[in-house]
Amino acid sequence: MSTDTLVALRALIIDDQRAMRSIVRKLLSQLGIIDVMEAAGGTEALALLEIAGEEPPDFVICDLHMEDGDGMTFCNKIRRHKNADIAQIPVLILTGDSETLLHEVALQIGAVKVLTKPISAPDLGREITQAVGFAC
């Protein structure tokens, strides 16, 4: 997938820390991805997905630990969603938690990849490319 293709992607960032959402948005901007929605937690993110309707984001970057539902709960809910387009959205978990067992559980629940903070824009771009390719 080329950089031109990345530019056309739509993203959803889910993190309860505004500063972290800003950092991820900046990384995405460096990749040319500017169509970005943000949510402070899983409940808000699910509402945004409902509003998006027939044009859901191409991928989600979600924190693992949040006050309003954790990333695993969000993954579980999205994978069970009644709308197949939403249920198939690739979810990348971005976390500062390096606990291997948590990473494995997140993958079993439906995350396509668990990434550890900090991450560079090029590394994030490679992971997004693989995730979106995986979902197609």
FIMI-273075 format. One record per residue (C-alpha): residue number from 1; x negated, y, z. Coordinates in steps of 0.2 Angstrom, whole numbers, always signed. Each point is the difference from the previous one (the first is absolute). Last residue first. Layout:
  num      X      Y      Z
  NUM      X      Y      Z
...
//
This chain:
  num      X      Y      Z
  136    +47    -33    +15
  135     -3     +0    +19
  134    -18     -6     -1
  133     -4    +13    -12
  132     +7    +13    +12
  131    -10     -7    +14
  130    -16     -2    -10
  129     +1    +18     -7
  128     +4     +6    +18
  127    -15     -9     +7
  126    -12     +7    -13
  125     +7    +18     +3
  124     -2     -2    +19
  123    -18     -5     -3
  122     -3    +15    -11
  121     +9    +12    +12
  120    -11     -6    +15
  119     +7     -9    +14
  118     -1     +3    +19
  117    +10    -10     +5
  116     +2    -18     -3
  115    +11     -7    -14
  114    +12    -14     +1
  113     +6     -6    -17
  112    +16     -7     -8
  111    +10     +3    +15
  110    +14    -13     +1
  109     +2     -8    +17
  108    -14    -12     -3
  107    -12    +15     -4
  106     +5     +9    +16
  105     -3    -16    +10
  104    -17     -2     -7
  103     -5    +18     +3
  102     +7     -1    +18
  101    -11    -16     +3
  100    -15     +9     -7
   99     +0    +14    +13
   98     -8    +15     -9
   97    +13    +13     +5
   96     -3    +16     -9
   95    +13     -4    -12
   94     +6     +2    -18
   93    +13    -13     -4
   92     +3     -1    -19
   91    +18     -4     -5
   90     +4     -5    -18
   89    +18     +4     -4
   88     +9    -17     -4
   87    +14     +2    +13
   86     +4    +18     -7
   85     +3     -6    -18
   84     +9    -15     +7
   83    +13    +11     +9
   82     +7    -11    +14
   81    -16     +4    +11
   80     -8    -16     +8
   79    -17     +5     -5
   78     +3    +18     +5
   77     +5     -5    +18
   76    -14    -12     +3
   75    -13    +13     -7
   74     +8    +14    +12
   73     -1    -12    +15
   72    -18     -4     -5
   71     -4    +19     -1
   70     +6     +4    +17
   69    +16     +7     +5
   68     +3    +19     +4
   67    -15     +2    +12
   66    -12     -6    -13
   65    -14    -13     -1
   64     -3     -8    -17
   63     -1    +15    -11
   62     +9     -1    -17
   61     -6     +3    -18
   60    +14     -4    -11
   59     +0     -4    -19
   58     +9     +4    -16
   57    +12    +12     +9
   56    +19     -4     -3
   55     +8     +7    -16
   54    +17     -9     +0
   53     +5     +7    +17
   52    -12    +12     +7
   51    +13     +4    +13
   50     -1    -18     +7
   49    -19     +0     +0
   48     +0    +17    +10
   47    +12     -8    +13
   46    -12    -15     +1
   45    -14    +12     +3
   44     +9     +9    +13
   43     +3    -16    +10
   42    -18     -6     -3
   41     -8    +16     +7
   40     -7    +17     -3
   39     +5     +0    -18
   38     -9     +7    -15
   37     +4     +0    -19
   36    -14     +2    -13
   35     +1     +4    -19
   34    -18     +8     +0
   33    -11    -15     -4
   32    -15     +6     -9
   31    -12    -11     +9
   30     -6    +15    +10
   29    +18     +4     +4
   28     +2    -17     +7
   27    -15     +3    +12
   26     +8    +17     +5
   25    +17     -8     +3
   24     -9    -13    +11
   23     -8    +14    +10
   22    +17    +10     +1
   21     +9    -16     +6
   20    -14     -2    +13
   19     +2    +17     +7
   18    +19     -2     +1
   17     -2    -15    +11
   16    +15    -11     +0
   15     -6     -8    -16
   14    +10     -6    -16
   13     -7     +6    -17
   12    +11     -4    -15
   11     -8     +1    -17
   10     +6     +3    -18
    9    -12     -5    -14
    8     -3     +9    -16
    7    -17     +7     +5
    6     -6    -18     +4
    5     +4     -5    -18
    4    -11    +14     -7
    3    -14     -6    +12
    2     +1    -16     -9
    1     +7    -17     +5
//
